[in-house]
Amino acid sequence: MHTYSKEFALIAKYFQREVAGTDTRSKNNIVLGIGDDAAIVDPPEDASIAITTDTMVYGTHFDDLVPADAVGHKLVAMNLSDLAAMGAEPTWLSLAVTCPDIDEAWMSEFSRGFFELSDYYNCSLIGGDVTRGPLSFTVTAQGIVPRGKEMRRRGARPGDRIYVSGTLGDAAAALAGQQQTLPVCETQQAQLNKALFYPRPQVGLGQALRAVATSAIDLSDGLAKDLLHVLQSSNLGARVDAGALPASKILEMVLPDPSQRAQLQLTGGEDYQLCFTVPESRRGSLETIAHQLGLDITCVGVIEGEPGLRIELNNQPFSLKTAGFLHFKD
């Protein structure tokens, strides 16, 4: 089979899906999807489009220990987490696949994980590309947000409380366990791997926060590093209580020492939760949102006027050993 024939066969078998009915606009305002030179979508009136792109490369972001369906799941999750931080509703995905050859069983599992999560959030694959080369995947995700209502990193004000959703540190602990820098048993590793392999983007929370949050960011590189982006965008500072960082029971079990646990939670990354700021006057509204969504949110600090990130544990200054995940290191 010629290379171009293999490309079209892969697209048709694993990624092209029929649109139910004859009205292609019935799902996410898609005028023209996969099968032409470009997709055409028709966004709603009075809406802006949020666009984000993420890449996963074999050997850097995943390896043979990661199940194929988890690669597909996480590729969608990391993009939707970016959209959630903007308060956007995910709608369309484009996927670029680069692979040295086609492993039928692996690609089948990859596409299953990809579509399970994208279908859950009613997000449609509308196009992409397939080419030969080292294994990697790139997704461009688009979402819609009411015009002028998007959340940004810039916008926090002195006195705003800093919140995080969910718990932090499980994914980093899973990676440390795999690398044998953190002693965990087989059962503990399996539990931690769920957070690393199958993160759940906080899409619903992101949209609800548009009414109360002054700034937001998704947690991919570690709370300390990601929060610094928020502070630098407005030339502000923050005080964070490392002892208040929410931890799962499994993380408390494998890292009972609060100092070691806080180091991991602040710098480990891969959480794909949201960090956001809310004025104290809107705390009641925020708690109502969390209750309605059935989500845990935790206040971990406060925005201050003096620039810089100040972290405390037990009312004592707490120093970080690393800055957080870096894509390029010296």
Backbone as numpy.savetxt, mean C-alpha at the origin, in Angstrom:
# Nx Ny Nz CAx CAy CAz Cx Cy Cz
5.91 -21.24 -31.79 5.07 -20.05 -31.79 5.96 -18.80 -31.79
5.65 -17.83 -32.64 6.42 -16.59 -32.69 6.26 -15.82 -31.38
7.25 -14.96 -31.11 7.24 -14.20 -29.86 5.97 -13.38 -29.71
5.57 -12.69 -30.82 4.37 -11.86 -30.71 3.14 -12.70 -30.48
3.11 -13.93 -31.01 1.97 -14.81 -30.79 1.91 -15.25 -29.34
3.09 -15.53 -28.75 3.13 -15.89 -27.33 2.63 -14.75 -26.46
3.01 -13.52 -26.85 2.57 -12.36 -26.09 1.06 -12.25 -26.07
0.44 -12.35 -27.25 -1.02 -12.22 -27.33 -1.71 -13.39 -26.65
-1.09 -14.58 -26.74 -1.68 -15.75 -26.10 -1.67 -15.60 -24.58
-0.56 -15.04 -24.03 -0.48 -14.84 -22.59 -1.52 -13.83 -22.13
-1.66 -12.74 -22.88 -2.65 -11.73 -22.53 -4.06 -12.32 -22.56
-4.35 -13.03 -23.64 -5.70 -13.59 -23.79 -6.02 -14.61 -22.70
-5.03 -15.44 -22.34 -5.29 -16.54 -21.41 -5.39 -16.06 -19.97
-4.53 -15.13 -19.56 -4.44 -14.80 -18.14 -4.98 -13.41 -17.77
-5.09 -12.51 -18.73 -5.41 -11.14 -18.35 -6.58 -10.51 -19.09
-7.02 -11.08 -20.22 -8.14 -10.48 -20.93 -9.44 -11.10 -20.44
-10.39 -10.26 -20.09 -11.65 -10.75 -19.55 -12.79 -10.10 -20.30
-13.84 -10.87 -20.49 -15.00 -10.36 -21.18 -15.79 -9.41 -20.28
-16.28 -8.34 -20.85 -17.14 -7.41 -20.13 -18.57 -7.91 -20.21
-19.22 -8.06 -19.07 -20.58 -8.58 -19.05 -21.52 -7.65 -19.81
-22.37 -8.22 -20.67 -23.35 -7.41 -21.39 -22.74 -6.69 -22.57
-23.52 -5.90 -23.24 -23.05 -5.18 -24.42 -22.63 -3.76 -24.11
-23.02 -3.24 -22.95 -22.68 -1.86 -22.59 -21.36 -1.85 -21.83
-20.25 -1.55 -22.54 -18.95 -1.59 -21.90 -18.76 -0.49 -20.88
-19.65 0.51 -20.86 -19.55 1.58 -19.87 -20.12 1.14 -18.52
-20.72 -0.06 -18.47 -21.41 -0.50 -17.26 -20.43 -0.78 -16.13
-19.15 -0.98 -16.42 -18.17 -1.23 -15.38 -17.09 -0.16 -15.42
-17.08 0.69 -14.41 -16.04 1.70 -14.24 -15.87 2.64 -15.43
-16.95 2.92 -16.16 -16.92 3.91 -17.23 -15.85 3.59 -18.29
-15.68 2.30 -18.59 -14.70 1.89 -19.60 -15.36 1.95 -20.97
-14.84 2.81 -21.85 -15.33 2.90 -23.22 -14.68 1.82 -24.07
-13.37 1.62 -23.88 -12.61 0.63 -24.65 -11.51 0.08 -23.76
-11.48 -1.24 -23.57 -10.50 -1.87 -22.69 -9.40 -2.58 -23.44
-8.99 -3.76 -22.94 -7.89 -4.51 -23.54 -8.25 -4.94 -24.95
-7.27 -4.86 -25.85 -7.46 -5.36 -27.20 -7.20 -4.34 -28.29
-7.01 -3.08 -27.90 -6.71 -2.04 -28.88 -5.38 -1.41 -28.53
-4.98 -0.36 -29.26 -3.70 0.28 -29.01 -3.69 1.06 -27.71
-4.83 1.46 -27.25 -4.94 2.18 -25.98 -6.34 1.99 -25.43
-6.45 2.10 -24.12 -7.75 2.04 -23.48 -8.37 3.43 -23.46
-9.69 3.47 -23.41 -10.41 4.73 -23.30 -11.38 4.63 -22.13
-11.31 5.59 -21.24 -12.21 5.63 -20.10 -12.92 6.98 -20.07
-14.04 7.02 -19.41 -14.87 8.22 -19.36 -15.11 8.59 -17.90
-14.22 9.39 -17.29 -14.34 9.68 -15.86 -15.59 10.50 -15.56
-16.13 10.36 -14.36 -17.33 11.12 -13.98 -17.05 12.63 -13.98
-18.11 13.39 -14.13 -17.97 14.85 -14.03 -17.60 15.23 -12.60
-16.92 16.36 -12.48 -16.52 16.91 -11.17 -15.63 15.95 -10.39
-14.85 15.15 -11.11 -13.91 14.23 -10.46 -12.52 14.41 -11.05
-11.52 14.27 -10.20 -10.13 14.24 -10.65 -9.66 12.80 -10.69
-8.62 12.54 -11.48 -8.06 11.20 -11.57 -6.71 11.17 -10.86
-6.58 10.29 -9.88 -5.32 10.06 -9.19 -4.60 8.90 -9.87
-3.31 9.06 -10.14 -2.54 8.07 -10.89 -1.28 7.72 -10.11
-0.98 6.43 -9.99 0.22 5.98 -9.30 0.80 4.77 -10.02
2.10 4.55 -9.89 2.77 3.43 -10.53 3.74 2.79 -9.54
3.74 1.46 -9.50 4.69 0.70 -8.68 5.21 -0.50 -9.47
6.44 -0.88 -9.15 7.08 -2.01 -9.82 7.56 -3.03 -8.80
7.45 -4.31 -9.14 8.02 -5.38 -8.35 9.00 -6.15 -9.23
10.25 -6.28 -8.76 11.32 -6.91 -9.52 11.78 -8.16 -8.79
11.89 -9.25 -9.53 12.38 -10.51 -8.95 13.81 -10.31 -8.43
14.05 -10.76 -7.20 15.37 -10.61 -6.60 15.50 -9.37 -5.75
14.61 -8.40 -5.96 14.60 -7.18 -5.15 13.37 -7.11 -4.26
12.19 -7.33 -4.86 10.94 -7.22 -4.12 10.30 -8.58 -3.81
10.69 -9.61 -4.52 10.17 -10.95 -4.25 11.17 -11.98 -4.75
11.04 -13.20 -4.24 11.91 -14.30 -4.67 11.09 -15.58 -4.71
11.77 -16.71 -4.76 11.07 -17.99 -4.88 10.30 -18.37 -3.62
10.56 -17.70 -2.49 9.82 -17.97 -1.27 8.41 -17.37 -1.30
8.19 -16.43 -2.20 6.90 -15.74 -2.25 5.98 -16.47 -3.22
4.80 -16.91 -2.78 3.86 -17.58 -3.69 3.46 -16.66 -4.84
3.23 -17.24 -6.00 2.90 -16.45 -7.18 1.64 -15.62 -6.98
0.63 -16.19 -6.31 -0.60 -15.42 -6.10 -0.36 -14.23 -5.17
0.63 -14.37 -4.26 0.97 -13.27 -3.37 1.63 -12.12 -4.13
2.43 -12.46 -5.15 3.05 -11.42 -5.98 1.95 -10.61 -6.69
0.97 -11.31 -7.26 -0.14 -10.62 -7.91 -0.95 -9.79 -6.95
-1.24 -10.36 -5.78 -2.00 -9.65 -4.75 -1.28 -8.38 -4.31
0.00 -8.53 -3.98 0.75 -7.40 -3.42 0.96 -6.30 -4.46
1.13 -6.68 -5.71 1.30 -5.69 -6.78 0.09 -4.78 -6.86
-1.10 -5.35 -6.72 -2.32 -4.55 -6.70 -2.41 -3.76 -5.40
-2.13 -4.43 -4.27 -2.29 -3.80 -2.95 -1.42 -2.56 -2.79
-0.18 -2.62 -3.24 0.72 -1.48 -3.03 0.27 -0.27 -3.84
-0.31 -0.50 -5.01 -0.83 0.60 -5.81 -2.11 1.17 -5.21
-3.01 0.29 -4.78 -4.26 0.76 -4.19 -4.03 1.47 -2.86
-2.96 1.10 -2.16 -2.62 1.78 -0.92 -2.23 3.24 -1.20
-1.52 3.47 -2.30 -1.19 4.85 -2.70 -2.46 5.64 -2.99
-3.39 5.02 -3.70 -4.65 5.70 -4.00 -5.44 5.97 -2.73
-5.41 5.02 -1.79 -6.12 5.21 -0.53 -5.60 6.43 0.22
-4.27 6.64 0.17 -3.67 7.77 0.86 -4.12 9.11 0.26
-4.59 9.08 -0.98 -5.10 10.29 -1.63 -6.61 10.44 -1.45
-7.24 9.42 -0.86 -8.70 9.44 -0.71 -9.42 9.06 -1.99
-8.74 8.38 -2.91 -9.32 8.05 -4.21 -9.98 6.68 -4.22
-10.99 6.55 -5.05 -11.66 5.27 -5.27 -10.98 4.60 -6.46
-10.36 3.42 -6.28 -9.65 2.77 -7.39 -10.61 2.34 -8.49
-10.20 2.53 -9.74 -11.06 2.20 -10.87 -10.35 1.39 -11.95
-9.16 1.82 -12.39 -8.52 1.20 -13.54 -7.07 0.83 -13.25
-6.63 -0.29 -13.83 -5.26 -0.76 -13.71 -4.68 -1.04 -15.09
-3.40 -0.73 -15.27 -2.63 -1.17 -16.44 -1.47 -2.00 -15.92
-1.16 -3.10 -16.60 -0.15 -4.04 -16.13 0.90 -4.29 -17.20
2.17 -4.09 -16.87 3.28 -4.43 -17.75 4.01 -5.63 -17.17
4.10 -6.69 -17.96 4.74 -7.94 -17.54 6.03 -8.12 -18.33
7.14 -8.32 -17.64 8.40 -8.69 -18.27 8.82 -10.03 -17.70
9.05 -11.01 -18.55 9.41 -12.35 -18.06 10.35 -13.02 -19.05
11.30 -13.84 -18.57 12.23 -14.53 -19.46 11.56 -15.60 -20.29
10.51 -16.20 -19.75 9.72 -17.21 -20.45 8.39 -17.32 -19.72
7.47 -18.08 -20.27 6.15 -18.18 -19.68 6.03 -19.49 -18.89
5.93 -19.36 -17.59 5.68 -20.50 -16.70 4.16 -20.55 -16.50
3.50 -21.49 -17.15 2.03 -21.52 -17.16 1.44 -21.60 -15.75
1.96 -22.50 -14.93 1.40 -22.69 -13.59 1.61 -21.44 -12.74
2.82 -20.86 -12.81 3.13 -19.67 -12.01 2.27 -18.49 -12.46
2.14 -18.30 -13.78 1.38 -17.16 -14.28 -0.11 -17.30 -13.95
-0.60 -18.52 -13.93 -1.99 -18.75 -13.57 -2.25 -18.32 -12.12
-1.34 -18.68 -11.21 -1.49 -18.29 -9.81 -1.30 -16.79 -9.64
-0.35 -16.22 -10.38 -0.14 -14.77 -10.31 -1.42 -14.02 -10.70
-2.02 -14.40 -11.82 -3.21 -13.70 -12.29 -4.39 -13.91 -11.34
-4.45 -15.09 -10.68 -5.52 -15.33 -9.71 -5.41 -14.36 -8.55
-4.20 -14.21 -7.99 -4.00 -13.27 -6.90 -4.25 -11.83 -7.32
-3.84 -11.50 -8.53 -4.03 -10.15 -9.07 -5.52 -9.81 -9.15
-6.30 -10.72 -9.72 -7.71 -10.43 -9.94 -8.56 -10.58 -8.68
-8.15 -11.44 -7.75 -8.91 -11.57 -6.51 -8.97 -10.24 -5.78
-7.84 -9.54 -5.70 -7.84 -8.28 -4.99 -8.44 -7.15 -5.83
-8.10 -7.11 -7.12 -8.66 -6.04 -7.95 -10.17 -6.17 -8.09
-10.68 -7.39 -8.17 -12.14 -7.58 -8.22 -12.79 -7.17 -6.92
-12.13 -7.44 -5.80 -12.70 -7.09 -4.50 -12.95 -5.58 -4.41
-12.06 -4.80 -5.01 -12.21 -3.35 -4.98 -12.82 -2.80 -6.28
-13.41 -3.70 -7.08 -14.11 -3.30 -8.30 -13.20 -2.47 -9.21
-11.97 -2.93 -9.36 -10.96 -2.22 -10.14 -10.67 -3.04 -11.41
-10.74 -2.41 -12.57 -10.67 -3.13 -13.84 -9.29 -3.02 -14.50
-8.79 -4.13 -15.01 -7.57 -4.13 -15.82 -7.95 -3.69 -17.24
-7.36 -2.58 -17.70 -7.77 -2.02 -18.99 -6.67 -2.05 -20.05
-5.48 -2.54 -19.70 -4.41 -2.60 -20.70 -3.07 -2.89 -20.08
-2.03 -2.82 -20.91 -0.68 -3.07 -20.43 0.25 -3.51 -21.53
1.25 -4.31 -21.16 2.27 -4.75 -22.12 2.90 -6.03 -21.62
3.41 -6.82 -22.56 4.16 -8.04 -22.24 5.44 -8.03 -23.07
6.58 -8.29 -22.40 7.85 -8.31 -23.12 8.78 -9.33 -22.48
9.80 -9.75 -23.22 10.76 -10.73 -22.72 11.90 -10.01 -21.99
12.31 -10.55 -20.85 13.40 -9.97 -20.09 13.38 -10.48 -18.66
14.22 -9.93 -17.77 14.22 -10.34 -16.36 12.84 -10.13 -15.74
12.44 -11.05 -14.88 11.09 -11.06 -14.34 10.79 -9.81 -13.52
9.78 -9.07 -13.95 9.32 -7.89 -13.21 7.91 -7.55 -13.64
7.21 -6.82 -12.78 5.83 -6.42 -13.05 5.66 -4.95 -12.66
4.96 -4.21 -13.48 4.67 -2.81 -13.18 3.18 -2.57 -13.37
2.57 -1.95 -12.38 1.16 -1.58 -12.46 1.03 -0.07 -12.36
0.24 0.49 -13.24 -0.23 1.87 -13.10 -1.69 1.81 -12.71
-2.00 2.37 -11.57 -3.37 2.37 -11.05 -3.94 3.78 -11.12
-5.21 3.84 -11.45 -5.91 5.13 -11.51 -7.17 5.05 -10.65
-7.47 6.15 -10.00 -8.65 6.23 -9.17 -9.30 7.59 -9.32
-10.53 7.68 -8.90 -11.25 8.95 -9.00 -11.51 9.51 -7.61
-11.48 10.82 -7.53 -11.70 11.51 -6.26 -12.46 12.80 -6.58
-13.45 13.17 -5.77 -14.16 14.43 -6.02 -13.18 15.59 -6.16
-13.41 16.42 -7.17 -12.48 17.50 -7.47 -12.26 18.40 -6.25
-10.98 18.58 -5.92 -10.60 19.42 -4.80 -10.70 18.76 -3.44
-11.10 17.48 -3.39 -11.28 16.78 -2.12 -10.16 15.78 -1.82
-9.16 15.68 -2.69 -8.10 14.71 -2.47 -7.28 15.06 -1.23
-6.73 14.03 -0.57 -5.81 14.24 0.54 -4.39 14.32 -0.01
-3.55 15.06 0.68 -2.17 15.20 0.26 -1.25 15.04 1.47
0.05 14.92 1.19 1.01 14.89 2.30 1.09 16.27 2.96
0.94 17.29 2.18 0.97 18.65 2.70 -0.39 19.03 3.26
-0.40 19.67 4.41 -1.67 20.13 4.96 -1.79 20.02 6.47
-0.89 19.24 7.09 -0.92 19.10 8.55 -0.65 20.45 9.20
-1.18 20.62 10.41 -1.02 21.87 11.15 -0.59 21.56 12.59
0.17 22.47 13.21 0.56 22.24 14.61 -0.66 21.96 15.48
-0.54 20.95 16.31 -1.64 20.54 17.18 -2.43 19.36 16.64
-2.32 19.11 15.32 -3.00 17.93 14.76 -2.45 16.67 15.39
-3.34 15.72 15.66 -2.91 14.41 16.16 -2.50 13.52 14.99
-1.50 12.67 15.23 -1.01 11.74 14.21 -1.59 10.37 14.51
-2.24 9.79 13.52 -2.87 8.48 13.67 -2.29 7.48 12.67
-2.36 6.22 13.02 -2.07 5.14 12.09 -3.22 4.13 12.15
-3.45 3.46 11.04 -4.46 2.40 11.01 -3.81 1.06 11.25
-4.62 0.10 11.75 -4.16 -1.27 11.90 -3.02 -1.42 12.89
-2.15 -2.40 12.61 -0.96 -2.63 13.42 0.26 -2.51 12.52
1.41 -2.25 13.13 2.65 -2.03 12.38 3.70 -3.06 12.77
4.50 -3.47 11.79 5.69 -4.27 12.08 5.65 -5.72 11.69
4.47 -6.28 11.44 4.40 -7.72 11.13 5.15 -8.07 9.85
4.99 -7.26 8.81 5.64 -7.56 7.53 7.15 -7.50 7.67
7.65 -6.49 8.38 9.09 -6.38 8.59 9.62 -7.54 9.43
8.83 -7.98 10.40 9.23 -9.13 11.21 9.26 -10.40 10.36
8.32 -10.53 9.43 8.31 -11.69 8.54 9.58 -11.74 7.70
9.97 -10.58 7.17 11.19 -10.52 6.36 12.42 -10.82 7.20
12.45 -10.29 8.41 13.58 -10.56 9.31 13.65 -12.04 9.66
12.49 -12.68 9.83 12.46 -14.11 10.10 12.99 -14.90 8.93
12.61 -14.53 7.72 13.10 -15.21 6.52 14.61 -15.06 6.38
15.12 -13.89 6.75 16.55 -13.63 6.64 17.33 -14.12 7.86
16.61 -14.74 8.81 17.18 -15.32 10.01 17.89 -14.30 10.90
17.40 -13.07 10.86 17.90 -12.05 11.78 16.96 -11.87 12.96
15.83 -12.56 12.92 14.87 -12.58 14.02 14.45 -14.01 14.25
14.69 -14.56 15.45 14.34 -15.95 15.71 12.83 -16.14 15.84
12.25 -16.87 14.92 10.82 -17.20 14.96 10.65 -18.66 14.61
9.63 -19.28 15.18 9.35 -20.68 14.86 8.55 -20.74 13.55
8.36 -21.93 13.05 7.67 -22.10 11.76 6.24 -21.57 11.79
5.54 -21.82 12.89 4.16 -21.33 13.01 4.11 -19.81 13.05
5.03 -19.20 13.80 5.08 -17.74 13.87 5.42 -17.14 12.51
6.34 -17.77 11.80 6.72 -17.27 10.48 5.53 -17.29 9.52
4.75 -18.36 9.58 3.58 -18.46 8.71 2.57 -17.36 9.01
2.39 -17.04 10.30 1.45 -15.98 10.67 1.94 -14.62 10.19
3.24 -14.37 10.37 3.80 -13.08 9.97 3.81 -12.92 8.45
3.99 -14.04 7.74 4.04 -13.98 6.28 2.74 -13.45 5.68
1.62 -13.65 6.38 0.35 -13.17 5.85 0.38 -11.65 5.66
1.00 -10.95 6.61 1.09 -9.49 6.51 2.04 -9.08 5.39
3.12 -9.83 5.21 4.10 -9.50 4.17 3.60 -9.85 2.78
2.96 -11.00 2.64 2.54 -11.48 1.33 1.19 -10.95 0.89
0.27 -10.74 1.85 -1.11 -10.39 1.49 -1.60 -9.14 2.24
-0.94 -8.00 2.08 -1.40 -6.79 2.77 -2.76 -6.34 2.24
-3.53 -5.69 3.09 -4.85 -5.19 2.71 -4.82 -3.67 2.68
-4.91 -3.08 1.51 -4.91 -1.61 1.42 -6.15 -1.02 2.07
-5.99 0.13 2.71 -7.08 0.74 3.48 -7.89 1.69 2.58
-8.51 1.12 1.56 -9.23 1.90 0.55 -10.44 2.61 1.14
-11.26 1.89 1.87 -12.45 2.50 2.45 -12.11 3.59 3.44
-11.11 3.36 4.26 -10.70 4.37 5.23 -10.20 5.62 4.52
-9.42 5.43 3.47 -8.91 6.58 2.73 -10.01 7.49 2.24
-11.05 6.91 1.67 -12.15 7.73 1.17 -12.91 8.42 2.30
-13.07 7.72 3.43 -13.78 8.31 4.56 -12.99 9.45 5.20
-11.67 9.38 5.14 -10.83 10.38 5.78 -10.85 11.73 5.07
-11.36 11.76 3.85 -11.40 13.04 3.13 -12.11 14.12 3.93
-13.05 13.71 4.77 -13.86 14.68 5.51 -13.19 15.17 6.79
-12.14 14.48 7.25 -11.59 14.83 8.56 -10.07 15.04 8.58
-9.32 14.39 7.69 -7.86 14.43 7.75 -7.31 15.68 7.08
-6.21 16.20 7.62 -5.53 17.34 7.02 -4.36 16.90 6.14
-3.88 15.68 6.32 -2.82 15.12 5.47 -2.84 13.61 5.64
-2.22 12.92 4.68 -2.18 11.46 4.76 -1.05 10.93 3.89
-0.58 9.74 4.23 0.44 9.04 3.46 0.30 7.56 3.74
0.64 6.72 2.78 0.59 5.28 3.05 1.95 4.83 3.57
1.94 3.80 4.40 3.15 3.35 5.08 3.77 2.20 4.32
4.76 2.52 3.49 5.45 1.51 2.71 6.92 1.40 3.07
7.53 2.51 3.48 8.97 2.52 3.76 9.29 2.61 5.25
8.29 2.56 6.10 8.51 2.68 7.54 7.89 3.97 8.05
7.27 3.93 9.22 6.55 5.08 9.76 7.45 6.31 9.86
8.67 6.15 10.38 9.54 7.31 10.57 9.85 8.00 9.25
10.24 7.24 8.25 10.60 7.82 6.96 9.38 8.41 6.26
8.26 7.70 6.30 7.06 8.20 5.61 6.51 9.44 6.30
6.52 9.47 7.63 6.04 10.63 8.36 6.92 11.85 8.07
8.21 11.63 7.88 9.11 12.74 7.54 8.69 13.41 6.24
8.17 12.63 5.29 7.68 13.23 4.04 6.56 14.22 4.33
5.67 13.84 5.23 4.56 14.72 5.61 5.11 16.00 6.26
6.06 15.84 7.17 6.60 16.99 7.89 7.37 17.91 6.97
8.18 17.35 6.10 9.00 18.17 5.21 8.15 18.94 4.20
7.01 18.38 3.83 6.16 19.05 2.84 5.55 20.33 3.39
5.45 20.45 4.72 4.86 21.64 5.34 5.83 22.35 6.29
7.09 21.90 6.31 8.11 22.50 7.18 7.66 22.49 8.64
7.18 21.33 9.07 6.71 21.16 10.44 7.50 20.05 11.12
7.18 19.83 12.38 7.81 18.76 13.13 6.76 17.89 13.79
7.21 16.87 14.51 6.28 15.98 15.19 6.95 15.33 16.39
6.11 14.97 17.35 6.56 14.19 18.50 5.77 12.88 18.47
6.49 11.76 18.46 5.87 10.44 18.36 6.20 9.63 19.61
5.18 8.99 20.14 5.35 8.10 21.30 5.52 6.67 20.78
6.76 6.19 20.81 7.04 4.85 20.29 6.31 3.77 21.08
6.00 4.06 22.33 5.29 3.09 23.15 3.83 2.94 22.77
3.31 3.89 21.98 1.90 3.84 21.58 1.70 3.12 20.25
2.78 2.74 19.58 2.65 2.11 18.27 1.88 0.80 18.38
0.83 0.61 17.60 0.00 -0.59 17.71 0.72 -1.83 17.17
0.71 -2.88 17.95 1.38 -4.13 17.56 0.42 -5.30 17.68
0.57 -6.26 16.79 -0.24 -7.47 16.86 0.26 -8.35 18.00
-0.56 -9.30 18.39 -0.16 -10.22 19.46 1.04 -11.06 19.05
1.11 -11.43 17.77 2.23 -12.25 17.31 3.52 -11.45 17.35
3.46 -10.15 17.02 4.67 -9.34 17.06 5.12 -9.13 18.50
4.19 -8.94 19.42 4.54 -8.80 20.83 5.17 -10.09 21.36
4.78 -11.20 20.79 5.32 -12.49 21.22 6.76 -12.68 20.73
7.01 -12.36 19.46 8.36 -12.60 18.91 9.32 -11.47 19.26
8.78 -10.28 19.60 9.62 -9.15 20.01 9.06 -8.54 21.29
9.23 -9.19 22.42 8.65 -8.69 23.67 9.31 -7.42 24.18
10.55 -7.16 23.77 11.23 -5.95 24.22 10.67 -4.73 23.49
10.09 -3.76 24.22 9.44 -2.60 23.57 10.40 -1.80 22.68
11.65 -1.70 23.08 12.61 -0.93 22.30 12.91 -1.59 20.95
13.16 -2.88 20.97 13.42 -3.61 19.73 12.19 -3.60 18.83
11.03 -3.76 19.44 9.79 -3.77 18.66 9.56 -2.41 18.00
9.80 -1.34 18.73 9.61 0.00 18.18 10.57 0.28 17.04
11.80 -0.18 17.15 12.75 0.00 16.05 12.20 -0.60 14.77
11.67 -1.80 14.87 11.14 -2.49 13.70 9.90 -1.78 13.16
9.01 -1.36 14.04 7.78 -0.71 13.62 8.02 0.64 12.96
9.04 1.34 13.42 9.32 2.68 12.90 10.10 2.66 11.60
10.87 1.60 11.35 11.77 1.61 10.19 11.56 0.46 9.22
10.76 -0.55 9.60 10.70 -1.77 8.81 10.02 -1.64 7.46
8.90 -0.93 7.40 8.18 -0.77 6.14 7.29 -1.95 5.80
6.69 -1.86 4.60 5.83 -2.91 4.03 4.51 -3.07 4.80
4.10 -2.08 5.58 2.85 -2.20 6.34 1.62 -1.95 5.47
1.70 -1.00 4.57 0.57 -0.60 3.71 -0.67 -0.25 4.52
-0.42 0.39 5.66 -1.47 1.03 6.43 -1.43 2.52 6.10
-2.31 3.32 6.70 -2.30 4.75 6.48 -1.83 5.48 7.73
-1.05 6.52 7.52 -0.69 7.47 8.56 -1.34 8.79 8.17
-2.04 9.43 9.10 -2.78 10.64 8.75 -2.88 11.56 9.96
-3.16 12.82 9.69 -3.26 13.81 10.75 -4.68 14.36 10.81
-5.15 14.56 12.03 -6.52 15.01 12.26 -6.53 16.03 13.40
-7.20 17.16 13.22 -7.32 18.11 14.33 -8.09 17.49 15.50
-7.76 17.90 16.69 -8.43 17.37 17.88 -9.93 17.63 17.83
-10.34 18.73 17.17 -11.76 19.06 17.08 -12.55 18.06 16.24
-11.85 17.24 15.45 -12.53 16.26 14.61 -12.35 14.83 15.12
-11.84 14.70 16.33 -11.58 13.36 16.87 -12.85 12.53 16.95
-13.95 13.13 17.36 -15.20 12.39 17.45 -15.65 11.87 16.09
-15.52 12.69 15.07 -15.89 12.25 13.72 -15.00 11.10 13.26
-13.70 11.19 13.58 -12.78 10.12 13.22 -13.14 8.82 13.92
-13.45 8.89 15.20 -13.81 7.67 15.93 -15.10 7.06 15.39
-16.02 7.91 14.94 -17.25 7.39 14.32 -16.93 6.65 13.03
-16.03 7.21 12.22 -15.61 6.57 10.97 -14.99 5.21 11.25
-14.07 5.17 12.22 -13.40 3.91 12.55 -14.40 2.87 13.03
-15.36 3.29 13.85 -16.39 2.36 14.34 -17.24 1.84 13.20
-17.65 2.70 12.30 -18.50 2.29 11.18 -17.77 1.32 10.26
-16.47 1.51 10.08 -15.69 0.65 9.20 -15.16 -0.59 9.92
-15.27 -0.61 11.24 -14.74 -1.75 12.00 -13.23 -1.82 11.98
-12.58 -0.65 11.99 -11.12 -0.59 11.91 -10.53 -0.04 13.19
-9.31 -0.49 13.48 -8.57 0.04 14.61 -7.70 1.20 14.13
-7.78 2.33 14.83 -6.89 3.45 14.58 -6.25 3.84 15.90
-5.02 4.33 15.85 -4.29 4.64 17.07 -3.61 5.99 16.93
-3.76 6.83 17.94 -3.04 8.09 17.99 -1.62 7.82 18.50
-0.62 8.20 17.71 0.77 7.89 18.08 1.62 9.14 18.29
1.04 10.33 18.08 1.84 11.53 18.26 1.09 12.79 17.92
1.82 13.89 17.85 1.22 15.20 17.59 2.14 16.00 16.68
1.55 16.81 15.80 2.31 17.70 14.93 2.73 18.93 15.74
4.00 19.35 15.54 4.54 20.51 16.23 5.09 21.52 15.23
5.20 22.77 15.65 5.68 23.81 14.76 7.16 23.73 14.48
7.96 23.26 15.46 9.41 23.17 15.27 9.74 21.98 14.36
10.43 22.22 13.23 10.74 21.13 12.31 11.54 20.01 12.97
11.37 18.79 12.42 12.10 17.64 12.92 11.19 16.60 13.52
11.67 15.37 13.53 10.91 14.25 14.10 11.53 13.86 15.42
10.75 14.00 16.49 11.22 13.66 17.83 10.44 12.44 18.33
11.18 11.39 18.64 10.57 10.13 19.06 10.94 9.86 20.51
9.94 9.46 21.29 10.16 9.15 22.69 9.65 7.76 23.02
10.28 7.13 23.99 9.81 5.86 24.54 9.94 5.96 26.05
8.82 5.79 26.75 8.79 5.96 28.21 9.31 7.34 28.62
8.88 8.35 27.85 9.23 9.75 28.13 10.72 10.05 28.00
11.45 9.18 27.31 12.87 9.39 27.06 13.12 9.43 25.56
14.10 10.26 25.10 14.41 10.30 23.67 14.77 8.91 23.15
14.27 8.61 21.95 14.46 7.29 21.36 15.14 7.47 20.00
16.31 6.86 19.84 17.09 7.01 18.60 16.85 5.84 17.66
16.76 6.13 16.37 16.58 5.10 15.36 17.93 4.60 14.87
18.02 3.29 14.65 19.27 2.71 14.15 19.37 2.80 12.64
18.21 2.81 11.97 18.17 2.96 10.51 17.10 3.98 10.17
17.15 4.50 8.95 16.20 5.55 8.55 14.91 5.00 7.97
14.90 3.72 7.59 13.76 3.15 6.89 14.22 2.55 5.58
13.30 1.99 4.82 13.67 1.32 3.59 14.20 2.31 2.57
15.34 2.00 1.96 15.93 2.82 0.90 16.01 1.99 -0.37
15.50 2.55 -1.50 15.59 1.84 -2.77 17.03 1.83 -3.30
17.77 2.90 -3.01 19.17 2.99 -3.43 20.01 3.30 -2.21
21.00 2.48 -1.93 21.86 2.66 -0.77 23.28 2.94 -1.23
24.00 3.77 -0.44 25.37 4.09 -0.77 26.24 2.85 -0.55
